[in-house]
């Protein structure tokens, strides 16, 4: 038993390797968070450990623990994170755009600007001489 | 068996070093970040780092006690990001400048 390669040992090694990959994704995301110039590009870096990294970690823990109860919990963790990460990223990106925090000189193209202009919206402070429409109702929400 | 255990310890220890560096860089961005949205994104990554730490600890000690904590943390990051994004959106700059050509969708 000491010299032979057991299935459990191989699974343990595989699980530890997956956890190591997930940790590396966390490290890469932190590097991007610190180095990238923009909130949107920092979000781009931040989504890697939230989705792929978490799936790798969950698979690693599942391979290492090898019980159905922990497998169910880990599947739940990965599924919830996959469902909620796009929502929060969408809201943060939307707020970034509308508070004018992103650097427009770094964008290759800005489809939302043309769409907003076609719909009659524009980034900028509220105009003073407004027509019959009151200011608060005119804001996007 | 023992060699496998040593290899697992070495790999998870290497991952733990990466996680320490990642948490330090993320906290640096949280302290520096010019806007609160930078801090929200950095806090999300910090939550992911904490989840990874719990996973590494669960592998080393071979228990499933911290799995519910990972579950709660993965939901917590979502709630924090959404609420702070909505809070910041109170002062957004997108204003309707002229009446659109299309019929209005009614008040919100």
gemmi code that builds the backbone of each chain (N, CA, C; Angstrom):
import gemmi

chains = {
    "A": [
        ("UNK", (0.824, -1.193, 0.000), (0.000, 0.000, 0.000), (0.861, 1.247, 0.000)),
        ("UNK", (2.053, 1.126, 0.545), (2.877, 2.327, 0.607), (3.441, 2.674, -0.764)),
        ("UNK", (3.768, 1.668, -1.567), (4.387, 1.973, -2.847), (3.392, 2.198, -3.954)),
        ("UNK", (2.197, 1.619, -3.841), (1.232, 1.689, -4.936), (0.571, 3.049, -5.048)),
        ("UNK", (0.149, 3.367, -6.262), (-0.568, 4.616, -6.503), (-2.059, 4.342, -6.357)),
        ("UNK", (-2.658, 4.911, -5.346), (-4.075, 4.678, -5.116), (-4.896, 5.727, -5.846)),
        ("UNK", (-6.163, 5.373, -6.046), (-7.071, 6.316, -6.702), (-7.274, 7.557, -5.837)),
        ("UNK", (-7.379, 7.327, -4.528), (-7.560, 8.468, -3.627), (-6.374, 9.415, -3.653)),
        ("UNK", (-5.178, 8.869, -3.759), (-4.003, 9.732, -3.826), (-3.987, 10.578, -5.080)),
        ("UNK", (-4.344, 9.962, -6.204), (-4.390, 10.721, -7.461), (-5.444, 11.821, -7.387)),
        ("UNK", (-6.591, 11.484, -6.801), (-7.639, 12.500, -6.675), (-7.220, 13.613, -5.736)),
        ("UNK", (-6.510, 13.270, -4.683), (-6.008, 14.302, -3.771), (-5.057, 15.247, -4.488)),
        ("UNK", (-4.154, 14.659, -5.284), (-3.202, 15.492, -6.023), (-3.922, 16.396, -7.015)),
        ("UNK", (-4.908, 15.828, -7.701), (-5.653, 16.607, -8.688), (-6.414, 17.753, -8.011)),
        ("UNK", (-7.006, 17.453, -6.846), (-7.731, 18.501, -6.122), (-6.808, 19.608, -5.661)),
        ("UNK", (-5.633, 19.231, -5.162), (-4.693, 20.262, -4.719), (-4.204, 21.094, -5.900)),
        ("UNK", (-4.050, 20.442, -7.065), (-3.613, 21.184, -8.249), (-4.679, 22.188, -8.682)),
        ("UNK", (-5.948, 21.770, -8.617), (-7.029, 22.690, -8.991), (-7.111, 23.860, -8.016)),
        ("UNK", (-6.922, 23.568, -6.728), (-6.946, 24.665, -5.744), (-5.781, 25.621, -5.983)),
        ("UNK", (-4.632, 25.037, -6.364), (-3.484, 25.902, -6.666), (-3.784, 26.806, -7.863)),
        ("UNK", (-4.450, 26.258, -8.874), (-4.825, 27.074, -10.032), (-5.789, 28.185, -9.636)),
        ("UNK", (-6.754, 27.852, -8.763), (-7.686, 28.875, -8.298), (-6.975, 29.975, -7.529)),
        ("UNK", (-6.007, 29.597, -6.709), (-5.229, 30.602, -5.968), (-4.429, 31.471, -6.922)),
        ("UNK", (-3.909, 30.856, -7.996), (-3.169, 31.658, -8.971), (-4.093, 32.647, -9.673)),
        ("UNK", (-5.324, 32.242, -9.932), (-6.271, 33.177, -10.546), (-6.584, 34.331, -9.602)),
        ("UNK", (-6.702, 34.041, -8.308), (-6.897, 35.118, -7.333), (-5.724, 36.085, -7.354)),
        ("UNK", (-4.519, 35.529, -7.445), (-3.323, 36.381, -7.481), (-3.310, 37.243, -8.737)),
        ("UNK", (-3.645, 36.646, -9.877), (-3.662, 37.406, -11.126), (-4.702, 38.516, -11.074)),
        ("UNK", (-5.852, 38.215, -10.465), (-6.895, 39.236, -10.357), (-6.445, 40.377, -9.462)),
        ("UNK", (-5.750, 40.054, -8.373), (-5.283, 41.117, -7.485), (-4.245, 41.990, -8.176)),
        ("UNK", (-3.387, 41.347, -8.983), (-2.406, 42.119, -9.759), (-3.116, 43.058, -10.728)),
        ("UNK", (-4.150, 42.548, -11.395), (-4.886, 43.392, -12.323), (-5.629, 44.508, -11.615)),
        ("UNK", (-6.179, 44.196, -10.430), (-6.872, 45.212, -9.642), (-5.931, 46.359, -9.311)),
        ("UNK", (-4.701, 46.012, -9.009), (-3.768, 47.076, -8.611), (-3.194, 47.813, -9.814)),
        ("UNK", (-3.027, 47.140, -10.944), (-2.243, 47.719, -12.026), (-3.081, 48.360, -13.121)),
        ("UNK", (-4.287, 47.893, -13.335), (-5.049, 48.374, -14.495), (-5.559, 49.783, -14.249)),
        ("UNK", (-5.763, 50.569, -15.310), (-5.951, 52.013, -15.131), (-7.373, 52.462, -14.865)),
        ("UNK", (-8.359, 51.573, -14.911), (-9.733, 52.016, -15.042), (-10.635, 51.117, -14.207)),
        ("UNK", (-11.780, 51.625, -13.793), (-12.684, 50.776, -13.021), (-13.186, 49.619, -13.872)),
        ("UNK", (-13.471, 49.890, -15.128), (-14.017, 48.843, -15.981), (-12.968, 47.769, -16.257)),
        ("UNK", (-11.740, 48.177, -16.507), (-10.695, 47.184, -16.745), (-10.355, 46.442, -15.452)),
        ("UNK", (-10.497, 47.118, -14.310), (-10.307, 46.393, -13.049), (-11.412, 45.375, -12.834)),
        ("UNK", (-12.626, 45.712, -13.255), (-13.702, 44.719, -13.191), (-13.388, 43.521, -14.072)),
        ("UNK", (-12.808, 43.798, -15.233), (-12.413, 42.710, -16.135), (-11.459, 41.753, -15.441)),
        ("UNK", (-10.515, 42.309, -14.683), (-9.589, 41.439, -13.960), (-10.284, 40.751, -12.795)),
        ("UNK", (-11.236, 41.437, -12.174), (-11.827, 40.904, -10.949), (-12.767, 39.747, -11.205)),
        ("UNK", (-13.278, 39.591, -12.416), (-14.251, 38.519, -12.642), (-13.596, 37.163, -12.780)),
        ("UNK", (-12.277, 37.119, -12.937), (-11.646, 35.805, -13.149), (-11.722, 34.924, -11.915)),
        ("UNK", (-11.337, 35.364, -10.720), (-11.478, 34.456, -9.582), (-12.921, 34.282, -9.136)),
        ("UNK", (-13.788, 35.203, -9.525), (-15.177, 35.071, -9.082), (-15.901, 33.944, -9.791)),
        ("UNK", (-15.569, 33.672, -11.037), (-16.279, 32.615, -11.758), (-15.383, 31.402, -11.979)),
        ("UNK", (-14.363, 31.558, -12.833), (-13.516, 30.404, -13.150), (-12.717, 29.945, -11.931)),
        ("UNK", (-12.202, 30.911, -11.163), (-11.422, 30.551, -10.000), (-12.251, 29.822, -8.962)),
        ("UNK", (-13.488, 30.282, -8.773), (-14.332, 29.627, -7.781), (-14.735, 28.230, -8.241)),
        ("UNK", (-14.952, 28.067, -9.555), (-15.291, 26.731, -10.053), (-14.103, 25.788, -9.876)),
        ("UNK", (-12.903, 26.290, -10.154), (-11.710, 25.459, -9.957), (-11.551, 25.067, -8.494)),
        ("UNK", (-11.768, 26.052, -7.591), (-11.643, 25.756, -6.162), (-12.684, 24.738, -5.716)),
        ("UNK", (-13.921, 24.900, -6.203), (-14.977, 23.971, -5.802), (-14.683, 22.574, -6.329)),
        ("UNK", (-14.185, 22.481, -7.556), (-13.844, 21.167, -8.097), (-12.691, 20.546, -7.317)),
        ("UNK", (-11.730, 21.380, -6.917), (-10.611, 20.856, -6.145), (-11.040, 20.328, -4.793)),
        ("UNK", (-11.901, 21.077, -4.115), (-12.368, 20.634, -2.796), (-13.225, 19.383, -2.941)),
        ("UNK", (-14.046, 19.340, -4.011), (-14.899, 18.165, -4.206), (-14.049, 16.924, -4.481)),
        ("UNK", (-12.978, 17.074, -5.268), (-12.103, 15.926, -5.538), (-11.348, 15.493, -4.297)),
        ("UNK", (-11.097, 16.440, -3.404), (-10.318, 16.100, -2.223), (-11.175, 15.504, -1.113)),
        ("UNK", (-12.398, 16.026, -0.950), (-13.238, 15.534, 0.150), (-13.960, 14.244, -0.226)),
        ("UNK", (-14.472, 14.188, -1.475), (-15.115, 12.982, -2.005), (-16.294, 12.500, -1.156)),
        ("UNK", (-17.202, 13.433, -0.820), (-18.449, 13.014, -0.183), (-19.595, 13.748, -0.877)),
        ("UNK", (-20.758, 13.110, -0.903), (-21.856, 13.682, -1.673), (-22.389, 14.955, -1.043)),
        ("UNK", (-22.351, 15.047, 0.295), (-22.861, 16.250, 0.956), (-22.026, 17.475, 0.585)),
        ("UNK", (-20.714, 17.308, 0.633), (-19.859, 18.440, 0.269), (-19.960, 18.732, -1.217)),
        ("UNK", (-20.170, 17.692, -2.028), (-20.321, 17.916, -3.461), (-21.549, 18.779, -3.750)),
        ("UNK", (-22.653, 18.475, -3.050), (-23.863, 19.277, -3.253), (-23.663, 20.720, -2.849)),
        ("UNK", (-23.023, 20.927, -1.703), (-22.773, 22.303, -1.265), (-21.880, 23.048, -2.243)),
        ("UNK", (-20.871, 22.349, -2.772), (-19.946, 23.021, -3.690), (-20.621, 23.351, -5.009)),
        ("UNK", (-21.491, 22.459, -5.485), (-22.244, 22.766, -6.701), (-23.139, 23.977, -6.473)),
        ("UNK", (-23.729, 24.041, -5.283), (-24.572, 25.194, -4.948), (-23.754, 26.484, -4.925)),
        ("UNK", (-22.562, 26.415, -4.342), (-21.696, 27.601, -4.303), (-21.373, 28.069, -5.716)),
        ("UNK", (-20.955, 27.135, -6.571), (-20.567, 27.521, -7.931), (-21.763, 28.061, -8.709)),
        ("UNK", (-22.935, 27.414, -8.542), (-24.110, 27.856, -9.293), (-24.563, 29.245, -8.846)),
        ("UNK", (-24.562, 29.477, -7.534), (-24.974, 30.797, -7.045), (-24.007, 31.876, -7.503)),
        ("UNK", (-22.732, 31.561, -7.475), (-21.757, 32.565, -7.911), (-21.898, 32.837, -9.404)),
        ("UNK", (-22.153, 31.794, -10.191), (-22.340, 32.006, -11.629), (-23.605, 32.811, -11.903)),
        ("UNK", (-24.616, 32.680, -11.037), (-25.854, 33.419, -11.274), (-25.753, 34.865, -10.814)),
        ("UNK", (-24.992, 35.123, -9.749), (-24.998, 36.467, -9.175), (-23.855, 37.346, -9.666)),
        ("UNK", (-22.751, 36.768, -10.089), (-21.613, 37.594, -10.512), (-21.939, 38.473, -11.723)),
        ("UNK", (-22.659, 37.985, -12.751), (-22.993, 38.890, -13.855), (-23.907, 40.031, -13.437)),
        ("UNK", (-24.800, 39.776, -12.476), (-25.718, 40.837, -12.049), (-24.951, 41.967, -11.370)),
        ("UNK", (-24.088, 41.597, -10.436), (-23.342, 42.651, -9.737), (-22.381, 43.347, -10.685)),
        ("UNK", (-21.771, 42.603, -11.604), (-20.853, 43.232, -12.551), (-21.608, 44.187, -13.477)),
        ("UNK", (-22.802, 43.782, -13.876), (-23.605, 44.661, -14.723), (-23.970, 45.952, -13.994)),
        ("UNK", (-24.361, 45.830, -12.742), (-24.758, 47.033, -12.000), (-23.574, 47.955, -11.761)),
        ("UNK", (-22.433, 47.361, -11.421), (-21.260, 48.196, -11.185), (-20.831, 48.882, -12.484)),
        ("UNK", (-20.844, 48.150, -13.593), (-20.458, 48.751, -14.859), (-21.408, 49.849, -15.299)),
        ("UNK", (-22.684, 49.630, -15.059), (-23.689, 50.637, -15.391), (-23.470, 51.912, -14.575)),
        ("UNK", (-23.228, 51.733, -13.281), (-22.973, 52.899, -12.436), (-21.684, 53.604, -12.844)),
        ("UNK", (-20.686, 52.827, -13.217), (-19.429, 53.429, -13.671), (-19.670, 54.284, -14.900)),
        ("UNK", (-20.456, 53.763, -15.834), (-20.695, 54.542, -17.053), (-21.467, 55.813, -16.742)),
        ("UNK", (-22.466, 55.717, -15.916), (-23.345, 56.869, -15.721), (-22.789, 57.895, -14.766)),
        ("UNK", (-21.843, 57.523, -13.937), (-21.170, 58.547, -13.152), (-19.900, 59.021, -13.841)),
        ("UNK", (-19.684, 58.584, -15.082), (-18.583, 59.067, -15.912), (-17.235, 58.773, -15.278)),
        ("UNK", (-17.100, 57.567, -14.737), (-15.842, 57.199, -14.110), (-14.905, 56.467, -15.056)),
        ("UNK", (-15.388, 56.072, -16.228), (-14.493, 55.331, -17.108), (-13.760, 56.288, -18.034)),
        ("UNK", (-12.600, 55.843, -18.467), (-11.769, 56.696, -19.322), (-12.150, 56.440, -20.767)),
        ("UNK", (-12.734, 57.461, -21.372), (-13.221, 57.282, -22.737), (-12.080, 57.165, -23.743)),
        ("UNK", (-10.886, 57.653, -23.386), (-9.782, 57.555, -24.341), (-9.245, 56.138, -24.440)),
        ("UNK", (-9.616, 55.261, -23.499), (-9.168, 53.874, -23.561), (-10.144, 52.975, -24.301)),
        ("UNK", (-11.308, 53.505, -24.640), (-12.314, 52.677, -25.300), (-12.030, 52.594, -26.793)),
        ("UNK", (-12.214, 51.388, -27.333), (-12.088, 51.245, -28.775), (-13.355, 51.757, -29.471)),
        ("UNK", (-14.491, 51.376, -28.942), (-15.757, 51.885, -29.455), (-16.756, 51.949, -28.310)),
        ("UNK", (-17.725, 52.820, -28.426), (-18.668, 53.092, -27.353), (-20.078, 53.060, -27.929)),
        ("UNK", (-20.626, 51.864, -28.016), (-21.960, 51.725, -28.593), (-23.033, 52.339, -27.708)),
        ("UNK", (-22.821, 52.311, -26.396), (-23.837, 52.829, -25.485), (-23.992, 54.336, -25.646)),
        ("UNK", (-22.908, 55.031, -25.986), (-22.999, 56.485, -26.153), (-23.923, 56.831, -27.319)),
        ("UNK", (-23.776, 56.128, -28.434), (-24.643, 56.419, -29.579), (-26.088, 56.033, -29.280)),
        ("UNK", (-26.268, 54.943, -28.561), (-27.630, 54.545, -28.206), (-28.274, 55.556, -27.271)),
        ("UNK", (-27.506, 56.011, -26.292), (-28.052, 57.002, -25.352), (-28.369, 58.305, -26.069)),
        ("UNK", (-27.507, 58.689, -27.000), (-27.753, 59.930, -27.720), (-28.990, 59.792, -28.594)),
        ("UNK", (-29.169, 58.623, -29.198), (-30.359, 58.417, -30.015), (-31.619, 58.426, -29.170)),
        ("UNK", (-31.508, 58.003, -27.901), (-32.677, 57.994, -27.034), (-32.892, 59.330, -26.358)),
        ("UNK", (-32.000, 60.289, -26.574), (-32.188, 61.617, -26.005), (-31.521, 61.820, -24.674)),
        ("UNK", (-30.586, 60.954, -24.317), (-29.879, 61.126, -23.053), (-28.460, 61.585, -23.325)),
        ("UNK", (-27.878, 62.183, -22.329), (-26.532, 62.707, -22.493), (-25.874, 62.754, -21.121)),
        ("UNK", (-24.597, 62.430, -21.087), (-23.870, 62.522, -19.829), (-23.551, 63.972, -19.525)),
        ("UNK", (-23.726, 64.366, -18.290), (-23.402, 65.729, -17.921), (-24.261, 66.171, -16.769)),
        ("UNK", (-23.968, 67.311, -16.203), (-24.791, 67.808, -15.103), (-26.172, 68.210, -15.590)),
        ("UNK", (-27.087, 68.281, -14.673), (-28.476, 68.589, -15.028), (-28.572, 70.013, -15.573)),
        ("UNK", (-29.268, 70.213, -16.672), (-29.390, 71.556, -17.239), (-30.269, 72.435, -16.368)),
        ("UNK", (-29.973, 73.715, -16.411), (-30.729, 74.642, -15.556), (-32.090, 74.964, -16.176)),
        ("UNK", (-32.054, 75.357, -17.465), (-33.310, 75.739, -18.112), (-33.967, 74.484, -18.682)),
        ("UNK", (-34.743, 73.858, -17.844), (-35.437, 72.645, -18.268), (-36.841, 73.039, -18.734)),
        ("UNK", (-37.364, 72.277, -19.655), (-38.737, 72.549, -20.105), (-39.727, 72.030, -19.074)),
        ("UNK", (-40.921, 71.730, -19.485), (-41.983, 71.420, -18.527), (-41.687, 70.197, -17.680)),
        ("UNK", (-40.710, 69.391, -18.133), (-40.432, 68.167, -17.396), (-39.613, 68.487, -16.146)),
        ("UNK", (-40.028, 68.025, -14.987), (-39.221, 68.269, -13.788), (-37.952, 67.422, -13.822)),
        ("UNK", (-36.952, 67.895, -13.085), (-35.623, 67.330, -13.216), (-35.503, 65.900, -12.717)),
        ("UNK", (-36.176, 65.591, -11.643), (-35.992, 64.270, -11.074), (-36.635, 63.194, -11.935)),
        ("UNK", (-37.765, 63.527, -12.568), (-38.390, 62.538, -13.426), (-37.591, 62.313, -14.691)),
        ("UNK", (-36.769, 63.290, -15.060), (-36.038, 63.168, -16.306), (-34.792, 62.313, -16.163)),
        ("UNK", (-34.431, 61.978, -14.940), (-33.212, 61.208, -14.780), (-33.429, 59.756, -15.122)),
        ("UNK", (-32.398, 59.160, -15.633), (-32.435, 57.718, -15.866), (-32.412, 57.014, -14.520)),
        ("UNK", (-33.106, 55.923, -14.446), (-32.973, 55.143, -13.210), (-32.865, 53.676, -13.539)),
    ],
    "B": [
        ("UNK", (1.306, 7.234, 0.182), (0.312, 7.972, 0.972), (0.943, 9.209, 1.567)),
        ("UNK", (2.108, 9.008, 2.182), (2.776, 10.136, 2.804), (3.360, 11.076, 1.755)),
        ("UNK", (3.871, 10.502, 0.673), (4.402, 11.345, -0.398), (3.293, 12.173, -1.022)),
        ("UNK", (2.129, 11.555, -1.197), (0.990, 12.295, -1.746), (0.594, 13.420, -0.815)),
        ("UNK", (0.598, 13.114, 0.481), (0.217, 14.138, 1.451), (1.215, 15.298, 1.428)),
        ("UNK", (2.488, 14.986, 1.312), (3.496, 16.054, 1.237), (3.302, 16.901, -0.011)),
        ("UNK", (3.016, 16.245, -1.128), (2.812, 17.000, -2.367), (1.603, 17.912, -2.262)),
        ("UNK", (0.529, 17.401, -1.641), (-0.666, 18.234, -1.445), (-0.336, 19.431, -0.565)),
        ("UNK", (0.436, 19.183, 0.489), (0.797, 20.292, 1.381), (1.634, 21.332, 0.669)),
        ("UNK", (2.557, 20.862, -0.181), (3.409, 21.817, -0.901), (2.578, 22.665, -1.863)),
        ("UNK", (1.661, 22.017, -2.594), (0.863, 22.768, -3.568), (-0.061, 23.761, -2.883)),
        ("UNK", (-0.714, 23.317, -1.808), (-1.627, 24.225, -1.113), (-0.854, 25.333, -0.411)),
        ("UNK", (0.351, 25.021, 0.069), (1.163, 26.073, 0.676), (1.577, 27.126, -0.331)),
        ("UNK", (1.930, 26.669, -1.544), (2.235, 27.621, -2.614), (1.013, 28.487, -2.928)),
        ("UNK", (-0.147, 27.846, -2.960), (-1.379, 28.613, -3.172), (-1.632, 29.600, -2.050)),
        ("UNK", (-1.289, 29.208, -0.821), (-1.504, 30.125, 0.304), (-0.610, 31.351, 0.193)),
        ("UNK", (0.627, 31.151, -0.279), (1.518, 32.306, -0.490), (0.910, 33.247, -1.536)),
        ("UNK", (0.432, 32.655, -2.634), (-0.216, 33.472, -3.668), (-1.416, 34.223, -3.098)),
        ("UNK", (-2.158, 33.567, -2.209), (-3.344, 34.214, -1.642), (-2.969, 35.363, -0.728)),
        ("UNK", (-1.881, 35.207, 0.011), (-1.440, 36.305, 0.891), (-1.055, 37.521, 0.059)),
        ("UNK", (-0.296, 37.271, -1.018), (0.102, 38.387, -1.885), (-1.135, 39.021, -2.523)),
        ("UNK", (-2.086, 38.173, -2.936), (-3.294, 38.692, -3.576), (-4.096, 39.562, -2.612)),
        ("UNK", (-4.225, 39.107, -1.364), (-4.980, 39.896, -0.386), (-4.288, 41.221, -0.112)),
        ("UNK", (-2.961, 41.210, -0.065), (-2.229, 42.464, 0.177), (-2.446, 43.459, -0.958)),
        ("UNK", (-2.326, 42.978, -2.205), (-2.522, 43.875, -3.355), (-3.946, 44.407, -3.387)),
        ("UNK", (-4.909, 43.545, -3.063), (-6.309, 43.975, -3.092), (-6.595, 45.025, -2.025)),
        ("UNK", (-6.024, 44.826, -0.837), (-6.236, 45.816, 0.224), (-5.552, 47.127, -0.138)),
        ("UNK", (-4.414, 47.042, -0.849), (-3.769, 48.275, -1.312), (-4.687, 49.035, -2.261)),
        ("UNK", (-5.365, 48.315, -3.156), (-6.300, 48.995, -4.060), (-7.496, 49.541, -3.292)),
        ("UNK", (-7.936, 48.817, -2.284), (-9.063, 49.322, -1.490), (-8.689, 50.596, -0.745)),
        ("UNK", (-7.457, 50.672, -0.288), (-7.036, 51.881, 0.415), (-6.822, 53.033, -0.556)),
        ("UNK", (-6.341, 52.737, -1.761), (-5.957, 53.779, -2.685), (-7.103, 54.227, -3.571)),
        ("UNK", (-7.959, 53.255, -3.961), (-8.948, 53.430, -5.023), (-9.618, 54.783, -5.051)),
        ("UNK", (-9.547, 55.492, -6.155), (-10.079, 56.857, -6.142), (-11.585, 56.910, -5.942)),
        ("UNK", (-12.321, 56.006, -6.507), (-13.772, 56.033, -6.345), (-14.214, 54.879, -5.462)),
        ("UNK", (-15.439, 54.970, -4.983), (-15.944, 53.890, -4.142), (-16.217, 52.635, -4.966)),
        ("UNK", (-16.400, 52.781, -6.286), (-16.624, 51.592, -7.109), (-15.335, 50.775, -7.253)),
        ("UNK", (-14.193, 51.463, -7.266), (-12.925, 50.727, -7.215), (-12.856, 49.876, -5.961)),
        ("UNK", (-13.293, 50.470, -4.864), (-13.230, 49.737, -3.593), (-14.213, 48.575, -3.582)),
        ("UNK", (-15.358, 48.749, -4.250), (-16.318, 47.644, -4.319), (-15.737, 46.479, -5.103)),
        ("UNK", (-15.129, 46.777, -6.246), (-14.543, 45.711, -7.057), (-13.414, 45.024, -6.296)),
        ("UNK", (-12.601, 45.830, -5.597), (-11.523, 45.241, -4.805), (-12.083, 44.396, -3.666)),
        ("UNK", (-13.197, 44.833, -3.080), (-13.786, 44.035, -1.999), (-14.321, 42.713, -2.521)),
        ("UNK", (-14.848, 42.723, -3.752), (-15.289, 41.459, -4.348), (-14.125, 40.488, -4.502)),
        ("UNK", (-13.003, 41.009, -4.974), (-11.841, 40.137, -5.133), (-11.346, 39.662, -3.771)),
        ("UNK", (-11.439, 40.516, -2.771), (-11.007, 40.102, -1.438), (-11.908, 38.985, -0.900)),
        ("UNK", (-13.189, 39.068, -1.174), (-14.087, 37.986, -0.769), (-13.730, 36.694, -1.496)),
        ("UNK", (-13.377, 36.812, -2.783), (-12.957, 35.619, -3.528), (-11.685, 35.028, -2.932)),
        ("UNK", (-10.775, 35.896, -2.475), (-9.538, 35.414, -1.857), (-9.854, 34.690, -0.553)),
        ("UNK", (-10.803, 35.222, 0.203), (-11.162, 34.568, 1.470), (-11.799, 33.206, 1.199)),
        ("UNK", (-12.638, 33.135, 0.157), (-13.234, 31.846, -0.200), (-12.150, 30.847, -0.591)),
        ("UNK", (-11.165, 31.312, -1.348), (-10.069, 30.426, -1.745), (-9.273, 29.967, -0.533)),
        ("UNK", (-9.108, 30.862, 0.430), (-8.397, 30.469, 1.654), (-9.150, 29.381, 2.405)),
        ("UNK", (-10.472, 29.549, 2.489), (-11.270, 28.531, 3.180), (-11.195, 27.195, 2.447)),
        ("UNK", (-11.184, 27.246, 1.113), (-11.092, 26.008, 0.347), (-9.750, 25.321, 0.581)),
        ("UNK", (-8.682, 26.102, 0.598), (-7.361, 25.514, 0.837), (-7.275, 24.906, 2.229)),
        ("UNK", (-7.880, 25.604, 3.192), (-7.858, 25.070, 4.560), (-8.682, 23.787, 4.661)),
        ("UNK", (-9.809, 23.740, 3.928), (-10.624, 22.530, 3.959), (-9.890, 21.348, 3.346)),
        ("UNK", (-9.054, 21.629, 2.332), (-8.303, 20.522, 1.721), (-7.209, 20.028, 2.664)),
        ("UNK", (-6.515, 20.947, 3.311), (-5.396, 20.541, 4.164), (-5.895, 19.743, 5.355)),
        ("UNK", (-6.956, 20.257, 6.007), (-7.430, 19.585, 7.209), (-8.485, 18.525, 6.936)),
        ("UNK", (-8.898, 18.385, 5.672), (-9.785, 17.309, 5.250), (-11.114, 17.316, 6.007)),
        ("UNK", (-11.752, 18.474, 6.060), (-13.070, 18.557, 6.675), (-13.970, 19.431, 5.805)),
        ("UNK", (-15.279, 19.359, 6.051), (-16.247, 20.112, 5.255), (-16.958, 21.152, 6.110)),
        ("UNK", (-16.331, 21.558, 7.195), (-17.014, 22.469, 8.125), (-17.189, 23.862, 7.528)),
        ("UNK", (-16.226, 24.302, 6.735), (-16.258, 25.679, 6.248), (-17.017, 25.835, 4.940)),
        ("UNK", (-17.608, 24.766, 4.432), (-18.334, 24.893, 3.166), (-19.546, 25.817, 3.271)),
        ("UNK", (-20.354, 25.780, 4.345), (-21.437, 26.772, 4.450), (-20.930, 28.199, 4.544)),
        ("UNK", (-19.764, 28.376, 5.146), (-19.194, 29.723, 5.208), (-18.848, 30.213, 3.804)),
        ("UNK", (-18.299, 29.319, 2.970), (-18.017, 29.682, 1.584), (-19.298, 30.050, 0.851)),
        ("UNK", (-20.363, 29.312, 1.124), (-21.652, 29.587, 0.486), (-22.156, 30.981, 0.852)),
        ("UNK", (-22.095, 31.303, 2.134), (-22.571, 32.619, 2.586), (-21.704, 33.733, 2.003)),
        ("UNK", (-20.402, 33.498, 1.955), (-19.502, 34.536, 1.433), (-19.752, 34.797, -0.049)),
        ("UNK", (-20.048, 33.742, -0.807), (-20.280, 33.948, -2.232), (-21.558, 34.750, -2.467)),
        ("UNK", (-22.506, 34.693, -1.530), (-23.694, 35.539, -1.660), (-23.440, 36.945, -1.130)),
        ("UNK", (-22.556, 37.058, -0.151), (-22.313, 38.346, 0.497), (-21.671, 39.340, -0.461)),
        ("UNK", (-20.724, 38.860, -1.271), (-20.088, 39.751, -2.220), (-21.088, 40.335, -3.206)),
        ("UNK", (-22.033, 39.515, -3.623), (-23.074, 39.986, -4.540), (-23.909, 41.091, -3.904)),
        ("UNK", (-24.363, 40.869, -2.682), (-25.226, 41.858, -2.028), (-24.493, 43.181, -1.821)),
        ("UNK", (-23.233, 43.105, -1.398), (-22.481, 44.332, -1.180), (-22.275, 45.117, -2.456)),
        ("UNK", (-21.900, 44.432, -3.536), (-21.640, 45.142, -4.794), (-22.906, 45.798, -5.327)),
        ("UNK", (-24.015, 45.061, -5.276), (-25.260, 45.614, -5.818), (-25.722, 46.816, -5.007)),
        ("UNK", (-25.664, 46.707, -3.675), (-26.184, 47.812, -2.857), (-25.312, 49.051, -3.002)),
        ("UNK", (-24.001, 48.878, -3.056), (-23.141, 50.060, -3.175), (-23.260, 50.657, -4.571)),
        ("UNK", (-23.437, 49.819, -5.586), (-23.624, 50.367, -6.940), (-24.910, 51.183, -7.009)),
        ("UNK", (-25.957, 50.697, -6.377), (-27.195, 51.468, -6.375), (-27.060, 52.746, -5.550)),
        ("UNK", (-26.290, 52.681, -4.487), (-26.088, 53.852, -3.645), (-25.323, 54.937, -4.395)),
        ("UNK", (-24.301, 54.539, -5.133), (-23.523, 55.506, -5.895), (-24.359, 56.075, -7.026)),
        ("UNK", (-25.280, 55.288, -7.572), (-26.085, 55.726, -8.713), (-27.021, 56.867, -8.368)),
        ("UNK", (-27.097, 57.245, -7.086), (-27.939, 58.374, -6.722), (-27.473, 59.661, -7.393)),
        ("UNK", (-26.182, 59.755, -7.624), (-25.671, 60.991, -8.220), (-25.146, 60.723, -9.631)),
        ("UNK", (-25.880, 59.959, -10.408), (-25.376, 59.690, -11.748), (-25.628, 60.891, -12.663)),
        ("UNK", (-24.901, 60.892, -13.755), (-24.831, 62.092, -14.580), (-25.621, 61.975, -15.876)),
        ("UNK", (-26.261, 60.848, -16.098), (-26.998, 60.693, -17.349), (-28.335, 61.411, -17.226)),
        ("UNK", (-28.528, 62.442, -17.999), (-29.722, 63.272, -17.905), (-30.382, 63.305, -19.277)),
        ("UNK", (-31.675, 63.398, -19.267), (-32.386, 63.516, -20.532), (-32.310, 64.968, -20.980)),
        ("UNK", (-31.664, 65.179, -22.080), (-31.416, 66.541, -22.514), (-32.526, 67.090, -23.411)),
        ("UNK", (-33.156, 66.265, -24.197), (-34.223, 66.739, -25.082), (-35.273, 65.649, -25.164)),
        ("UNK", (-36.439, 66.029, -25.623), (-37.499, 65.040, -25.752), (-37.132, 64.050, -26.846)),
        ("UNK", (-37.232, 62.769, -26.597), (-36.923, 61.804, -27.642), (-38.022, 61.757, -28.689)),
        ("UNK", (-37.661, 61.215, -29.833), (-38.635, 61.120, -30.918), (-39.671, 60.037, -30.644)),
        ("UNK", (-39.218, 59.045, -29.921), (-40.135, 57.946, -29.651), (-41.123, 58.364, -28.547)),
        ("UNK", (-42.279, 57.704, -28.462), (-43.197, 58.018, -27.364), (-42.587, 57.652, -26.021)),
        ("UNK", (-42.950, 58.437, -25.027), (-42.370, 58.245, -23.716), (-42.883, 56.950, -23.107)),
        ("UNK", (-42.014, 56.331, -22.291), (-42.404, 55.063, -21.696), (-43.189, 55.271, -20.401)),
        ("UNK", (-43.537, 56.484, -20.088), (-44.251, 56.717, -18.839), (-43.273, 56.946, -17.708)),
        ("UNK", (-43.810, 57.440, -16.599), (-42.902, 57.712, -15.501), (-42.517, 56.430, -14.817)),
        ("UNK", (-41.401, 56.486, -14.114), (-40.828, 55.277, -13.540), (-41.552, 54.916, -12.256)),
    ],
}
model = gemmi.Model(1)
for chain_id, residues in chains.items():
    chain = gemmi.Chain(chain_id)
    for i, (resn, *xyz) in enumerate(residues, 1):
        res = gemmi.Residue()
        res.name, res.seqid = resn, gemmi.SeqId(i, " ")
        for name, pos in zip(("N", "CA", "C"), xyz):
            atom = gemmi.Atom()
            atom.name, atom.element = name, gemmi.Element(name[0])
            atom.pos, atom.b_iso = gemmi.Position(*pos), 0.0
            res.add_atom(atom)
        chain.add_residue(res)
    model.add_chain(chain)
structure = gemmi.Structure()
structure.add_model(model)
structure.setup_entities()
